[in-house]
Amino acid sequence: MKSLKFLIPLVLFFALAVFLAVGLKLDPREVPSPLIGKPAPAFKLTRLDDPAATISREDLLGKVWLLNVWASWCVACREEHPGLVEFAKRKVVPIYGLNYKDQRADGMTWLSRMGNPYEASLFDGDGRLGIDFGVYGVPETFVIDKQGVIRFKHIGPLTPQVLHERIEPLLKKLQA
């Protein structure tokens, strides 16, 4: 009976160690989104460059598009931005920005200095739309189909590899 008392904590320790080892091998960028396969959240936000103009989810129905969540204060956004500018030049898909928890003037200055890959950027100063999209942090990128359904989510900076291997094949399929 005494040996059983020592065996139970030992088994529990090893089970916990296995769970931790498996968890350490997971890629945090592969966090599944519960929104994949569901309609993008409804929104109507002002444009970053024009507070009098708005863009809504309904305005984007009928076309496949990317939503890239970014901010001027985001270091990782600075890392991804040159690749996003180059990707936008190829006109593969319209890219819309979501300027997340930022100041309008800071976002505009950042785009004028870094280049503007976006058809338009939505201004989400309080972060509410980001919350509706389940944003964990910036940058994050979503692929949204012609019916307004989220088909893909990438957490972290977009790389040429992600664009080439994951996003471009999906875009070809959705645009067919």
LOVEX-228135 format. One record per residue: residue number from 1; residue in three letters; x, y, z of N, C-alpha, C in turn. Coordinates in pm, whole numbers, plus 32768, in hexadecimal, padded with zeros to 4 digits. Atoms other than C-alpha are relative to their C-alpha. Layout:
BEGIN
 pos code  n_u  n_v  n_w ca_u ca_v ca_w  c_u  c_v  c_w
 NUM  ala    X    Y    Z    X    Y    Z    X    Y    Z
...
This chain:
BEGIN
 pos code  n_u  n_v  n_w ca_u ca_v ca_w  c_u  c_v  c_w
   1  met 8052 7F88 8000 8000 8000 8000 8057 807E 8000
   2  lys 7FA7 7F8B 7FFA 8120 80EE 8053 803F 801B 7F78
   3  ser 7FC0 7FEB 8083 81C1 80B7 7EFC 7F9D 803F 7F9D
   4  leu 8066 7FC3 8055 8078 811A 7E57 7FF8 8097 8017
   5  lys 8001 7F71 7FE0 8085 826D 7F0A 806F 804A 7FB4
   6  phe 7F91 7FC1 8049 81D5 82B4 7E64 7FF1 7FF4 7F6A
   7  leu 8010 8018 8090 8170 822A 7D13 7FA0 8065 7FBF
   8  ile 8063 7FA3 8037 8043 8311 7CDF 803F 8088 7FE1
   9  pro 7FC1 7F80 8024 810A 845A 7CF9 8067 7FF2 7F90
  10  leu 7F9D 8016 8069 821A 83C6 7C1D 7FBC 7FF7 7F76
  11  val 804B 800D 807D 811B 8369 7B0D 7FC9 8089 7FD7
  12  leu 8035 7F7B 801D 807A 84C1 7B27 806E 805E 7FCE
  13  phe 7F90 7FAD 802B 81CF 8568 7B07 8026 7FE1 7F6F
  14  phe 7FDB 8025 8089 8224 84A5 79CB 7F93 8028 7F9B
  15  ala 806D 7FD7 805A 80CC 84EB 7932 8008 8096 7FE6
  16  leu 7FF2 7F6F 800F 80FB 865F 7972 807A 8022 7FA9
  17  ala 7F88 7FE8 8050 825A 8652 78DE 7FE5 7FE4 7F6C
  18  val 8021 8020 808A 81D1 85AE 77A0 7FAB 8071 7FC3
  19  phe 8054 7F92 8031 80C3 86BB 777A 8054 807F 7FE7
  20  leu 7FAB 7F8A 8013 81C7 87CF 77A8 805C 7FEF 7F88
  21  ala 7FA7 8019 8071 82B5 8730 76AE 7FB6 800F 7F7C
  22  val 8050 7FF3 807A 81A1 8717 75A8 7FDE 8092 7FE8
  23  gly 8024 7F73 800D 8134 887F 75EA 8075 8056 7FD2
  24  leu 7F8C 7FB1 8029 8295 8905 75BE 8022 7FEE 7F6D
  25  lys 7FE5 801B 808D 82A6 886C 7463 7F99 803F 7FA3
  26  leu 8068 7FC4 8053 8168 891C 73E9 802A 808C 7FD3
  27  asp 7FE3 7F7C 8036 8187 8A50 730E 7F8F 805E 8028
  28  pro 806A 7FA5 7FD6 80CA 8B76 73AA 7FBA 8045 7F8A
  29  arg 8040 7FC5 8075 8082 8BF5 724A 7F96 7FA5 7FC5
  30  glu 8062 8060 8032 7FAF 8AC1 720D 7F87 7FF7 805C
  31  val 8073 7FFE 7FA7 7EAA 8B24 730F 7F82 7FFC 7FA9
  32  pro 8078 8006 8054 7D62 8AB3 7274 7F9E 806E 8026
  33  ser 8062 7F98 7FE6 7C61 8BC4 7250 7F75 7FC4 7FF8
  34  pro 808A 8031 8008 7AF7 8B72 72A1 7FB1 8045 7F91
  35  leu 8046 7FB7 8069 7A9A 8C6A 718D 8018 7FC7 7F74
  36  ile 7FE7 803B 8084 7B2C 8B9B 706F 7F81 7FB7 7FD4
  37  gly 807A 803D 8034 7A07 8B36 6F93 7F81 8049 8028
  38  lys 8075 7FB2 7FD5 7922 8C3A 7030 8007 808C 7FC2
  39  pro 7FFF 7F79 8039 78B7 8D90 6FAE 8058 805F 8052
  40  ala 7FB3 7F98 7FBC 79A3 8EAE 6FFD 7FA0 8056 8051
  41  pro 8058 7FA9 7FAF 7918 8F8D 7110 7FCF 8078 7FB0
  42  ala 8037 7F88 803F 7837 90A5 709E 804D 8079 8034
  43  phe 7FBB 7F87 7FD7 78E3 91F6 70A2 7FDD 8072 7FA1
  44  lys 8007 7F85 804F 78CD 9359 7027 805B 8063 8049
  45  leu 7F9D 7FAA 7FC0 7A03 9422 7079 802C 806F 7FA0
  46  thr 7FCA 7F95 8053 7A99 9566 7001 8085 7FD6 7FC5
  47  arg 7F7D 8016 803E 7BC0 9563 6F18 8069 804A 8052
  48  leu 7F92 7FBE 7FBA 7D0D 95B7 6FB5 801E 8089 7FC2
  49  asp 7FDA 7F86 8047 7D51 96BF 6EAB 7F8E 8065 7FF0
  50  asp 8073 7FA8 8014 7BF2 9754 6EA8 7F94 7FDF 8067
  51  pro 8062 801D 7F98 7B22 975C 6FE8 7F6F 8013 7FD5
  52  ala 8088 7FEC 8030 79F2 97C5 6F1D 7FD0 7F8A 7FAB
  53  ala 8024 8072 8054 79F9 9689 6E45 8003 7F7F 8053
  54  thr 8006 807F 7FB9 7997 9530 6EC3 800A 7F8B 7F9F
  55  ile 7FFF 807F 804A 79C9 93CB 6E4F 7FBC 7F9B 805B
  56  ser 8047 8068 7FB4 78E6 92AE 6EB9 801E 7F78 7FC5
  57  arg 7FF1 8089 8030 78EF 9137 6E96 7FB3 7FEE 7F7D
  58  glu 8055 800D 8076 77D9 9152 6D96 8041 803D 7F84
  59  asp 7FBA 7FC1 8071 78B1 9236 6CBC 8062 7FA0 7FBE
  60  leu 7F97 805A 8031 79AA 9119 6C92 7FCA 7F7A 7FD0
  61  leu 803A 807D 8030 78B8 9000 6C40 800F 7FF8 7F69
  62  gly 7FF2 8015 8090 78E9 8F6A 6AE7 808F 7FFA 7FD1
  63  lys 7F74 800E 8026 7A63 8F6E 6AEE 804D 7FBC 8070
  64  val 7FA4 803B 7FA0 7B75 8EA9 6B98 805F 806F 802A
  65  trp 7FA8 7F95 7FD0 7C4A 8F8C 6C74 804D 7FD4 807C
  66  leu 7FB0 8016 7F87 7D54 8F90 6D82 7FE3 8071 8061
  67  leu 8005 7F9C 7F96 7D2D 9043 6ECD 8080 7FF0 804F
  68  asn 7F82 8001 7FB6 7E7C 909A 6F67 7FF4 805F 8076
  69  val 800C 7FB1 7F86 7E6E 9112 70D0 808B 8033 8024
  70  trp 7F7D 7FC4 7FEB 7F8B 9205 7118 7FF4 807B 8059
  71  ala 7FFC 7F85 7FB0 7FF5 932C 71EF 808A 8040 7FF0
  72  ser 7F80 7FB9 800F 8104 9436 71DE 8060 7FDE 8071
  73  trp 7FAC 8020 7F8C 8185 93CC 7336 8032 7F70 7FFD
  74  cys 7FE4 8090 8006 81AB 925E 72CA 8086 7FE4 7FBC
  75  val 7F7B 8020 8035 8313 91EA 729B 7FF6 7F92 7F96
  76  ala 800E 806E 8061 82AC 90A7 71E9 7FBD 8030 7F7F
  77  cys 803F 7FC8 807A 81D4 9174 70F7 806B 8040 7FA8
  78  arg 7F91 7FC2 804A 830F 9230 7091 804E 7F93 7FB6
  79  glu 7FBA 8071 803D 83B1 90DE 7048 7FB4 7FCA 7F86
  80  glu 804F 803B 806C 8294 9062 6F6C 7FE2 8063 7F8F
  81  his 8034 7F9B 805C 8244 91AA 6EBB 8042 8003 7F76
  82  pro 7FC4 7FFD 8086 8346 91AA 6D9F 7FCE 7F8E 7FA6
  83  gly 8035 8071 804D 82D0 9050 6D30 7F6F 8015 7FD9
  84  leu 808D 7FE3 801E 8166 90C1 6D42 7FF5 8068 7F90
  85  val 7FFE 7F9A 806B 81B5 91F1 6C6A 8020 7FBE 7F7A
  86  glu 7FDB 8045 807C 825C 9110 6B67 7F8E 7FA6 7FCF
  87  phe 8070 8056 8022 8139 901A 6B70 7F8E 8053 7FC3
  88  ala 806C 7FA9 8031 8040 9138 6B3C 801B 8030 7F72
  89  lys 7FDD 7FD1 8086 80FD 91AD 6A07 7FD9 7F99 7F95
  90  arg 8024 8069 805F 80AC 905F 6961 7F69 7FFB 7FE6
  91  lys 8093 7FF7 8012 7F34 90AB 6985 7FBD 7F76 7FFB
  92  val 8039 8086 7FF8 7EE6 8F41 69DE 7F74 8006 803E
  93  val 807C 7FF5 7FB3 7DD0 8FA7 6ACC 7FFD 808A 8042
  94  pro 8005 7F82 7FB6 7D51 90EA 6B69 8023 7FE8 8093
  95  ile 7FD8 8009 7F73 7DF0 9121 6CBD 7FC6 8079 8048
  96  tyr 8036 7F97 7FAB 7D39 91E6 6DC6 8047 7FF9 8085
  97  gly 7FBE 7FFB 7F7E 7DE2 9256 6F03 7F9B 801B 806E
  98  leu 804C 7FDC 7F89 7D51 9266 705E 8064 803D 8061
  99  asn 7FA5 7FB8 7FA8 7E10 9370 711E 7FCA 7FF1 808E
 100  tyr 8031 8034 7F81 7DED 92DD 727B 803A 804A 8078
 101  lys 7FDA 7FBE 7F83 7DF4 93A0 73C3 8072 8063 7FEB
 102  asp 7F97 7FA3 8028 7EBE 94B7 7328 7FC8 808D 8001
 103  gln 802B 7F76 8014 7EAF 962E 72FC 7FFB 8017 7F69
 104  arg 8013 7FEB 808F 7E30 969C 71A8 807C 8043 7FC0
 105  ala 7F8D 7FB8 8039 7F52 978F 716D 807B 7FA6 7FFB
 106  asp 7F8D 805B 7FFE 8054 9689 71D1 7FF6 7F99 7F90
 107  gly 8014 8061 806B 7FBE 958C 70E0 8019 803D 7F77
 108  met 7FEB 7FBC 807F 7FBB 9686 6FC2 8094 801D 7FE7
 109  thr 7F70 7FE5 800C 8124 96EC 7004 804C 7F81 7FDF
 110  trp 7FBD 8081 8016 8190 9581 7011 7FEF 7FD2 7F70
 111  leu 8019 802A 808A 80ED 9531 6EC2 8049 805A 7F9B
 112  ser 7FBB 7FA6 805E 8183 9665 6E1B 8096 7FE3 7FFF
 113  arg 7F70 8020 7FF8 82DF 95FD 6E91 801F 7F74 7FCB
 114  met 7FE4 808C 801C 82C5 9484 6E60 7FC7 7FCF 7F7A
 115  gly 8046 802C 8078 81E8 9472 6D2A 7F76 7FCD 8028
 116  asn 8089 8025 7FE1 8077 9425 6D14 7FD1 7F8F 7FA4
 117  pro 802B 8071 8051 8017 92C7 6C9A 7F67 7FF0 7FFB
 118  tyr 808E 8016 7FEC 7EA7 92F4 6CF0 7FA9 804C 7F9C
 119  glu 8069 7FBB 804B 7D7B 9342 6C18 7FCA 8070 8059
 120  ala 802A 7FA2 7F99 7D0C 93F0 6D57 801F 7FC1 8087
 121  ser 7FF0 8030 7F78 7D4C 93D5 6ECA 7F8A 8030 8052
 122  leu 806B 7FDF 7FA3 7C32 93C9 6FC3 8040 802E 8083
 123  phe 7FCA 7FCD 7F82 7C6B 948A 7105 7FB4 7FC2 8075
 124  asp 8039 8046 7F8D 7C2D 93B5 723C 8047 8030 807F
 125  gly 7FB9 7FC2 7F91 7CA9 94A2 7349 7FE9 7FBD 8087
 126  asp 801C 803F 7F7F 7BFD 93F1 7469 8012 7F68 7FFD
 127  gly 7FE4 808F 800A 7C45 9292 73E7 7F87 7FA5 8000
 128  arg 8078 8055 7FF8 7ADC 9219 73E6 7FF2 7FA0 7F8C
 129  leu 800A 805C 8072 7AE2 918B 7286 806C 7F95 800A
 130  gly 7F96 8063 7FEA 7C2D 90E2 72D4 7FD2 7F94 8060
 131  ile 8035 8061 7FA0 7B85 903C 73FD 7F99 7FA6 7FBC
 132  asp 8065 804F 8048 7A63 8FCE 731F 8041 7F99 7FA3
 133  phe 7FB7 805C 8057 7B61 8F2D 7232 8056 7F9D 8050
 134  gly 7FB1 805C 7FAE 7C09 8E7E 7358 8095 801A 7FF7
 135  val 7F73 7FDE 800D 7D51 8F39 732F 8047 7FED 8086
 136  tyr 7FAD 8017 7F8A 7E59 8EC4 7426 8068 806D 800F
 137  gly 7F98 7F9A 8004 7F57 8FCB 73C4 801A 8022 7F6F
 138  val 7FE5 7FD9 8089 7FDD 9079 7293 808E 7FD7 7FDB
 139  pro 805E 8007 806F 8025 902C 7183 7FB7 7F7A 7FFA
 140  glu 804C 8078 8022 7F1B 8F32 7121 7FC1 801A 7F78
 141  thr 8037 7FF2 8087 7E94 8EEF 6FC6 7F94 7F97 7FEA
 142  phe 8072 8056 801E 7D49 8E5B 6F53 7FE8 7FFE 7F6A
 143  val 8030 800A 808A 7CDA 8DDA 6DFF 7F69 7FF1 800A
 144  ile 8092 8000 7FFC 7B69 8E20 6DC4 7FCC 7FEC 7F72
 145  asp 8030 8024 8086 7AA6 8D8C 6CA2 7F92 805E 7FCE
 146  lys 8063 7FAA 8041 79A1 8E22 6BB8 7F7D 800B 804E
 147  gln 807A 7FFE 7FAF 7886 8DCB 6CA7 8016 8040 8088
 148  gly 7FE2 7FC1 7F80 7935 8E79 6DC9 8023 7F9D 806E
 149  val 7FDE 8068 7FA0 79A3 8D35 6E70 8098 7FFC 8014
 150  ile 7F71 8008 7FE0 7AF5 8D21 6F21 8031 7F74 7FDB
 151  arg 7FCA 8080 802F 7BC2 8C0E 6E79 8089 7FDF 8038
 152  phe 7F78 8017 7FD0 7D1A 8C3B 6F16 8026 8070 8060
 153  lys 7FCB 7F9D 7FA3 7DC4 8CEA 7037 8093 7FE2 8018
 154  his 7F71 800F 7FE3 7F38 8D24 7063 8023 8060 8071
 155  ile 7FD5 7FB0 7F8E 7FC2 8D9E 71AE 8095 801D 7FF0
 156  gly 7F74 7FD9 800C 8108 8E61 71A0 801E 8039 7F77
 157  pro 7FDB 7FC2 807F 81C9 8EFE 7084 7FF1 7F9F 7F8A
 158  leu 8003 804E 807C 8181 8E82 6F26 808D 7FF7 7FCA
 159  thr 7F7D 8014 803E 82B4 8DF0 6E82 7FE8 7FDC 7F6E
 160  pro 8010 802E 808B 82F1 8DAC 6D10 7FD7 7F6E 7FF8
 161  gln 8023 808F 7FFF 82D6 8C3A 6D65 7F6C 7FEC 801D
 162  val 808E 800C 7FDF 817E 8C5F 6E06 7FAB 8031 7F8C
 163  leu 804B 7FCD 8072 8105 8D33 6CE5 8001 7F9C 7F8C
 164  his 7FF1 805A 8072 8189 8C3F 6BDF 7FC0 7F77 8019
 165  glu 8029 808A 7FE6 8135 8AF4 6C88 7F72 7FF2 8038
 166  arg 8083 800D 7FC0 7FF5 8B3D 6D47 7F96 805C 7FC4
 167  ile 8066 7F9F 8027 7F46 8C79 6CD7 7FE6 7FFF 7F69
 168  glu 8016 7FFB 8091 7F7D 8C81 6B5D 7FB3 7F87 7FCB
 169  pro 8052 8070 8030 7EFD 8B1B 6B22 7F6D 800C 802A
 170  leu 808A 7FED 7FD1 7DCA 8B69 6BF5 7FBA 806B 7FAE
 171  leu 803C 7F95 8050 7D8C 8CAD 6B35 7FDA 7FCE 7F76
 172  lys 801F 8036 8085 7D9E 8BF6 69E7 7F82 7FAA 8005
 173  lys 8077 8056 7FF1 7C9F 8AFA 6A63 7F82 8054 8017
 174  leu 8075 7FAF 7FE0 7BB4 8C05 6AEC 7FD8 805C 7F8D
 175  gln 801E 7FA5 806E 7BCD 8CE4 69B8 7FD3 7FB7 7F82
 176  ala 8027 804F 8077 7B85 8BC8 68C4 7F69 8000 7FEB
